[in-house]
Amino acid sequence: MYAWTAERLAVKQTALGESAFLYYFDHGYPVADAAGLHGFHASELPFVFGTADGTPPLWPKVPAEPGEQRLSAAMIEYWATFAANGIPRASGQPRWQPYGSDRAYMAFTDLPTPGTHLLPGMYEFNERVMCRRRADGGIAWNWNVGLLSPPLPAPVPECR
């Protein structure tokens, strides 16, 4: 759901003729991975804000290693230049392309890595699910898709 809502925003911004920059944080480190929390929701925040050494007590500790620091430095620069001028750039790092028709995004794994067509088919799948929920009128759009979600309404012609 988080990826779908983020990509949907990029799709809609692009349709309006505005630039949108999509990212996918899929970076793991030993303590987080051992807890089954590889690239968990909001795990990019200590990297973006340079606060890896000051995370809350129950947060998986980010190791103070050169690779982690390089990733954080790149992310800080991408976010800072985006805040300054609307275009994320980082010295010595790959160019972060706007989402556009090729559905560009930046993956933050061990290094920033540009890509296109994030998680092929997932955006379209979630669009169809949400369309069917809206058409039904009785299920909130923000119910997760998964084991605890309500039954999916029957297909309707406008949701193909």
PyRosetta script that sets phi, psi and omega in degrees:
from pyrosetta import init, pose_from_sequence

init()
pose = pose_from_sequence("MYAWTAERLAVKQTALGESAFLYYFDHGYPVADAAGLHGFHASELPFVFGTADGTPPLWPKVPAEPGEQRLSAAMIEYWATFAANGIPRASGQPRWQPYGSDRAYMAFTDLPTPGTHLLPGMYEFNERVMCRRRADGGIAWNWNVGLLSPPLPAPVPECR")
pose.set_psi(1, -40.8)
pose.set_omega(1, -179.6)
pose.set_phi(2, -62.4)
pose.set_psi(2, -44.3)
pose.set_omega(2, -179.9)
pose.set_phi(3, -64.3)
pose.set_psi(3, -41.1)
pose.set_omega(3, -179.3)
pose.set_phi(4, -62.8)
pose.set_psi(4, -46.8)
pose.set_omega(4, -178.0)
pose.set_phi(5, -64.7)
pose.set_psi(5, -38.4)
pose.set_omega(5, 178.7)
pose.set_phi(6, -66.4)
pose.set_psi(6, -44.4)
pose.set_omega(6, -179.7)
pose.set_phi(7, -68.7)
pose.set_psi(7, -35.8)
pose.set_omega(7, 178.4)
pose.set_phi(8, -61.0)
pose.set_psi(8, -41.4)
pose.set_omega(8, 176.8)
pose.set_phi(9, -61.2)
pose.set_psi(9, -43.2)
pose.set_omega(9, 178.9)
pose.set_phi(10, -63.7)
pose.set_psi(10, -41.0)
pose.set_omega(10, 178.3)
pose.set_phi(11, -60.8)
pose.set_psi(11, -47.6)
pose.set_omega(11, -176.4)
pose.set_phi(12, -68.6)
pose.set_psi(12, -39.8)
pose.set_omega(12, 176.9)
pose.set_phi(13, -61.4)
pose.set_psi(13, -44.7)
pose.set_omega(13, 180.0)
pose.set_phi(14, -62.0)
pose.set_psi(14, -41.8)
pose.set_omega(14, 179.6)
pose.set_phi(15, -61.9)
pose.set_psi(15, -27.3)
pose.set_omega(15, 177.7)
pose.set_phi(16, -83.7)
pose.set_psi(16, -1.1)
pose.set_omega(16, -179.1)
pose.set_phi(17, 85.9)
pose.set_psi(17, 12.2)
pose.set_omega(17, 179.6)
pose.set_phi(18, -101.3)
pose.set_psi(18, 152.3)
pose.set_omega(18, 175.8)
pose.set_phi(19, -76.4)
pose.set_psi(19, 142.0)
pose.set_omega(19, 174.9)
pose.set_phi(20, -135.4)
pose.set_psi(20, 143.3)
pose.set_omega(20, -178.5)
pose.set_phi(21, -124.0)
pose.set_psi(21, 114.9)
pose.set_omega(21, -176.7)
pose.set_phi(22, -101.5)
pose.set_psi(22, 141.4)
pose.set_omega(22, 174.9)
pose.set_phi(23, -132.7)
pose.set_psi(23, 159.8)
pose.set_omega(23, 178.9)
pose.set_phi(24, -133.1)
pose.set_psi(24, 113.1)
pose.set_omega(24, 179.8)
pose.set_phi(25, -94.2)
pose.set_psi(25, 111.8)
pose.set_omega(25, -178.3)
pose.set_phi(26, -132.7)
pose.set_psi(26, 44.6)
pose.set_omega(26, -179.1)
pose.set_phi(27, -99.2)
pose.set_psi(27, 132.1)
pose.set_omega(27, 175.7)
pose.set_phi(28, -118.3)
pose.set_psi(28, 160.6)
pose.set_omega(28, 174.1)
pose.set_phi(29, -145.5)
pose.set_psi(29, 160.4)
pose.set_omega(29, -166.8)
pose.set_phi(30, -49.8)
pose.set_psi(30, -49.4)
pose.set_omega(30, -176.0)
pose.set_phi(31, -66.3)
pose.set_psi(31, -42.2)
pose.set_omega(31, 178.9)
pose.set_phi(32, -66.7)
pose.set_psi(32, -45.0)
pose.set_omega(32, -179.8)
pose.set_phi(33, -62.3)
pose.set_psi(33, -41.0)
pose.set_omega(33, 179.5)
pose.set_phi(34, -62.1)
pose.set_psi(34, -29.3)
pose.set_omega(34, 178.9)
pose.set_phi(35, -88.7)
pose.set_psi(35, 4.6)
pose.set_omega(35, -178.4)
pose.set_phi(36, 73.3)
pose.set_psi(36, 27.7)
pose.set_omega(36, -174.7)
pose.set_phi(37, -118.3)
pose.set_psi(37, 36.3)
pose.set_omega(37, 178.9)
pose.set_phi(38, -58.9)
pose.set_psi(38, 122.3)
pose.set_omega(38, 177.7)
pose.set_phi(39, 53.7)
pose.set_psi(39, 44.3)
pose.set_omega(39, -176.9)
pose.set_phi(40, -71.1)
pose.set_psi(40, 163.7)
pose.set_omega(40, -178.5)
pose.set_phi(41, -54.3)
pose.set_psi(41, 126.1)
pose.set_omega(41, 179.1)
pose.set_phi(42, 76.5)
pose.set_psi(42, 5.4)
pose.set_omega(42, -179.0)
pose.set_phi(43, -68.7)
pose.set_psi(43, -12.4)
pose.set_omega(43, 177.3)
pose.set_phi(44, -77.9)
pose.set_psi(44, -17.7)
pose.set_omega(44, -172.8)
pose.set_phi(45, -58.6)
pose.set_psi(45, -45.5)
pose.set_omega(45, 177.4)
pose.set_phi(46, -61.8)
pose.set_psi(46, -27.2)
pose.set_omega(46, 178.6)
pose.set_phi(47, -76.6)
pose.set_psi(47, -43.5)
pose.set_omega(47, -179.2)
pose.set_phi(48, -65.7)
pose.set_psi(48, -38.6)
pose.set_omega(48, -175.5)
pose.set_phi(49, -99.9)
pose.set_psi(49, 0.4)
pose.set_omega(49, 178.3)
pose.set_phi(50, 66.6)
pose.set_psi(50, 33.3)
pose.set_omega(50, -175.8)
pose.set_phi(51, -114.8)
pose.set_psi(51, 27.4)
pose.set_omega(51, -177.8)
pose.set_phi(52, -58.9)
pose.set_psi(52, -28.6)
pose.set_omega(52, -179.8)
pose.set_phi(53, -85.0)
pose.set_psi(53, 0.4)
pose.set_omega(53, -177.4)
pose.set_phi(54, -130.7)
pose.set_psi(54, 31.4)
pose.set_omega(54, -179.8)
pose.set_phi(55, -71.9)
pose.set_psi(55, 159.1)
pose.set_omega(55, 179.9)
pose.set_phi(56, -60.7)
pose.set_psi(56, 160.6)
pose.set_omega(56, -175.2)
pose.set_phi(57, -55.0)
pose.set_psi(57, -38.7)
pose.set_omega(57, -177.1)
pose.set_phi(58, -90.2)
pose.set_psi(58, -0.1)
pose.set_omega(58, 178.7)
pose.set_phi(59, -75.9)
pose.set_psi(59, 135.7)
pose.set_omega(59, 176.3)
pose.set_phi(60, -59.7)
pose.set_psi(60, 122.3)
pose.set_omega(60, -175.3)
pose.set_phi(61, -64.5)
pose.set_psi(61, 127.2)
pose.set_omega(61, 175.7)
pose.set_phi(62, -78.7)
pose.set_psi(62, 126.4)
pose.set_omega(62, -179.5)
pose.set_phi(63, -67.8)
pose.set_psi(63, 144.7)
pose.set_omega(63, 178.6)
pose.set_phi(64, -85.5)
pose.set_psi(64, 72.1)
pose.set_omega(64, -178.5)
pose.set_phi(65, -118.5)
pose.set_psi(65, 154.4)
pose.set_omega(65, -177.9)
pose.set_phi(66, -54.1)
pose.set_psi(66, -40.5)
pose.set_omega(66, -179.5)
pose.set_phi(67, -62.5)
pose.set_psi(67, -41.1)
pose.set_omega(67, 178.7)
pose.set_phi(68, -66.4)
pose.set_psi(68, -40.7)
pose.set_omega(68, -179.8)
pose.set_phi(69, -67.4)
pose.set_psi(69, -37.4)
pose.set_omega(69, 177.2)
pose.set_phi(70, -64.8)
pose.set_psi(70, -44.1)
pose.set_omega(70, 178.9)
pose.set_phi(71, -61.6)
pose.set_psi(71, -44.7)
pose.set_omega(71, 179.6)
pose.set_phi(72, -62.2)
pose.set_psi(72, -44.2)
pose.set_omega(72, -179.8)
pose.set_phi(73, -60.6)
pose.set_psi(73, -41.9)
pose.set_omega(73, 178.8)
pose.set_phi(74, -64.7)
pose.set_psi(74, -44.7)
pose.set_omega(74, -178.8)
pose.set_phi(75, -65.1)
pose.set_psi(75, -40.9)
pose.set_omega(75, 177.7)
pose.set_phi(76, -58.8)
pose.set_psi(76, -44.9)
pose.set_omega(76, -178.3)
pose.set_phi(77, -67.8)
pose.set_psi(77, -41.6)
pose.set_omega(77, 176.1)
pose.set_phi(78, -57.3)
pose.set_psi(78, -49.4)
pose.set_omega(78, -176.9)
pose.set_phi(79, -67.3)
pose.set_psi(79, -39.4)
pose.set_omega(79, -178.8)
pose.set_phi(80, -66.2)
pose.set_psi(80, -43.0)
pose.set_omega(80, 179.5)
pose.set_phi(81, -69.1)
pose.set_psi(81, -33.5)
pose.set_omega(81, 176.2)
pose.set_phi(82, -64.4)
pose.set_psi(82, -43.3)
pose.set_omega(82, 179.1)
pose.set_phi(83, -64.5)
pose.set_psi(83, -35.1)
pose.set_omega(83, -177.4)
pose.set_phi(84, -76.0)
pose.set_psi(84, -39.9)
pose.set_omega(84, -173.1)
pose.set_phi(85, -140.7)
pose.set_psi(85, 7.4)
pose.set_omega(85, 176.6)
pose.set_phi(86, 81.1)
pose.set_psi(86, 6.3)
pose.set_omega(86, 179.1)
pose.set_phi(87, -130.6)
pose.set_psi(87, 113.9)
pose.set_omega(87, -179.5)
pose.set_phi(88, -75.9)
pose.set_psi(88, 120.4)
pose.set_omega(88, 178.1)
pose.set_phi(89, -137.9)
pose.set_psi(89, 150.9)
pose.set_omega(89, 174.8)
pose.set_phi(90, -143.9)
pose.set_psi(90, 133.2)
pose.set_omega(90, -177.8)
pose.set_phi(91, -57.5)
pose.set_psi(91, 131.2)
pose.set_omega(91, 176.5)
pose.set_phi(92, 70.9)
pose.set_psi(92, 11.5)
pose.set_omega(92, -178.9)
pose.set_phi(93, -116.4)
pose.set_psi(93, 161.7)
pose.set_omega(93, 179.9)
pose.set_phi(94, -62.0)
pose.set_psi(94, 153.4)
pose.set_omega(94, 178.0)
pose.set_phi(95, -72.6)
pose.set_psi(95, 130.9)
pose.set_omega(95, 178.2)
pose.set_phi(96, -91.3)
pose.set_psi(96, 107.3)
pose.set_omega(96, -177.1)
pose.set_phi(97, -78.9)
pose.set_psi(97, 148.5)
pose.set_omega(97, 171.9)
pose.set_phi(98, -62.8)
pose.set_psi(98, 154.5)
pose.set_omega(98, -176.7)
pose.set_phi(99, -51.5)
pose.set_psi(99, -61.5)
pose.set_omega(99, 173.3)
pose.set_phi(100, 53.1)
pose.set_psi(100, -166.6)
pose.set_omega(100, -175.8)
pose.set_phi(101, -70.1)
pose.set_psi(101, -22.1)
pose.set_omega(101, 177.9)
pose.set_phi(102, -89.9)
pose.set_psi(102, 4.5)
pose.set_omega(102, 175.3)
pose.set_phi(103, 56.1)
pose.set_psi(103, 48.7)
pose.set_omega(103, -177.5)
pose.set_phi(104, -70.2)
pose.set_psi(104, 151.1)
pose.set_omega(104, 175.1)
pose.set_phi(105, -153.7)
pose.set_psi(105, 168.3)
pose.set_omega(105, 174.4)
pose.set_phi(106, -115.6)
pose.set_psi(106, 124.1)
pose.set_omega(106, 175.5)
pose.set_phi(107, -93.8)
pose.set_psi(107, 130.9)
pose.set_omega(107, 174.5)
pose.set_phi(108, -107.9)
pose.set_psi(108, 99.1)
pose.set_omega(108, 177.7)
pose.set_phi(109, -109.2)
pose.set_psi(109, -112.4)
pose.set_omega(109, 172.0)
pose.set_phi(110, -82.9)
pose.set_psi(110, -25.8)
pose.set_omega(110, 176.9)
pose.set_phi(111, -138.4)
pose.set_psi(111, 155.7)
pose.set_omega(111, 173.0)
pose.set_phi(112, -64.3)
pose.set_psi(112, 128.3)
pose.set_omega(112, -176.8)
pose.set_phi(113, -135.9)
pose.set_psi(113, 115.4)
pose.set_omega(113, 178.9)
pose.set_phi(114, -70.4)
pose.set_psi(114, 150.7)
pose.set_omega(114, 177.7)
pose.set_phi(115, -152.6)
pose.set_psi(115, 175.6)
pose.set_omega(115, 174.6)
pose.set_phi(116, -134.2)
pose.set_psi(116, 155.6)
pose.set_omega(116, 177.4)
pose.set_phi(117, 55.1)
pose.set_psi(117, 68.0)
pose.set_omega(117, 179.7)
pose.set_phi(118, -60.7)
pose.set_psi(118, 130.2)
pose.set_omega(118, 177.1)
pose.set_phi(119, 43.8)
pose.set_psi(119, 68.6)
pose.set_omega(119, -173.7)
pose.set_phi(120, -47.4)
pose.set_psi(120, 130.1)
pose.set_omega(120, 177.6)
pose.set_phi(121, 89.3)
pose.set_psi(121, -19.6)
pose.set_omega(121, -175.9)
pose.set_phi(122, -71.2)
pose.set_psi(122, -39.9)
pose.set_omega(122, 179.3)
pose.set_phi(123, -61.8)
pose.set_psi(123, -47.5)
pose.set_omega(123, -178.9)
pose.set_phi(124, -63.4)
pose.set_psi(124, -40.3)
pose.set_omega(124, 177.9)
pose.set_phi(125, -59.2)
pose.set_psi(125, -50.5)
pose.set_omega(125, -179.4)
pose.set_phi(126, -65.7)
pose.set_psi(126, -33.9)
pose.set_omega(126, 176.0)
pose.set_phi(127, -60.9)
pose.set_psi(127, -44.1)
pose.set_omega(127, 179.8)
pose.set_phi(128, -65.6)
pose.set_psi(128, -42.7)
pose.set_omega(128, 178.6)
pose.set_phi(129, -60.0)
pose.set_psi(129, -48.3)
pose.set_omega(129, -177.5)
pose.set_phi(130, -67.9)
pose.set_psi(130, -35.8)
pose.set_omega(130, 176.7)
pose.set_phi(131, -60.8)
pose.set_psi(131, -45.3)
pose.set_omega(131, 179.6)
pose.set_phi(132, -64.7)
pose.set_psi(132, -36.7)
pose.set_omega(132, 177.2)
pose.set_phi(133, -66.7)
pose.set_psi(133, -43.8)
pose.set_omega(133, 179.0)
pose.set_phi(134, -64.1)
pose.set_psi(134, -42.1)
pose.set_omega(134, -179.3)
pose.set_phi(135, -63.4)
pose.set_psi(135, -36.8)
pose.set_omega(135, 179.0)
pose.set_phi(136, -67.3)
pose.set_psi(136, -38.5)
pose.set_omega(136, 178.0)
pose.set_phi(137, 80.7)
pose.set_psi(137, -5.7)
pose.set_omega(137, -176.6)
pose.set_phi(138, -110.7)
pose.set_psi(138, 2.5)
pose.set_omega(138, -178.2)
pose.set_phi(139, -126.9)
pose.set_psi(139, 128.4)
pose.set_omega(139, 178.0)
pose.set_phi(140, -62.9)
pose.set_psi(140, 143.0)
pose.set_omega(140, -178.7)
pose.set_phi(141, -61.2)
pose.set_psi(141, -30.7)
pose.set_omega(141, -170.3)
pose.set_phi(142, -87.6)
pose.set_psi(142, 8.4)
pose.set_omega(142, 171.0)
pose.set_phi(143, -64.7)
pose.set_psi(143, 133.2)
pose.set_omega(143, 178.1)
pose.set_phi(144, -62.8)
pose.set_psi(144, 156.5)
pose.set_omega(144, 171.7)
pose.set_phi(145, -97.3)
pose.set_psi(145, 122.0)
pose.set_omega(145, -178.1)
pose.set_phi(146, 159.9)
pose.set_psi(146, -160.7)
pose.set_omega(146, -174.2)
pose.set_phi(147, -59.3)
pose.set_psi(147, -35.1)
pose.set_omega(147, -176.3)
pose.set_phi(148, -94.8)
pose.set_psi(148, 2.9)
pose.set_omega(148, -178.5)
pose.set_phi(149, -76.9)
pose.set_psi(149, 153.9)
pose.set_omega(149, 176.3)
pose.set_phi(150, -68.6)
pose.set_psi(150, 162.2)
pose.set_omega(150, 177.6)
pose.set_phi(151, -57.0)
pose.set_psi(151, 142.4)
pose.set_omega(151, -179.6)
pose.set_phi(152, -73.7)
pose.set_psi(152, 130.1)
pose.set_omega(152, 177.4)
pose.set_phi(153, -59.7)
pose.set_psi(153, 159.7)
pose.set_omega(153, 179.9)
pose.set_phi(154, -61.5)
pose.set_psi(154, 151.9)
pose.set_omega(154, 177.5)
pose.set_phi(155, -60.5)
pose.set_psi(155, 147.3)
pose.set_omega(155, 174.9)
pose.set_phi(156, -131.0)
pose.set_psi(156, 151.6)
pose.set_omega(156, -174.8)
pose.set_phi(157, -55.9)
pose.set_psi(157, -36.5)
pose.set_omega(157, -175.8)
pose.set_phi(158, -74.4)
pose.set_psi(158, -3.5)
pose.set_omega(158, -175.6)
pose.set_phi(159, -116.3)
pose.set_psi(159, 49.7)
pose.set_omega(159, 179.1)
pose.set_phi(160, -104.1)
pose.dump_pdb("model.pdb")
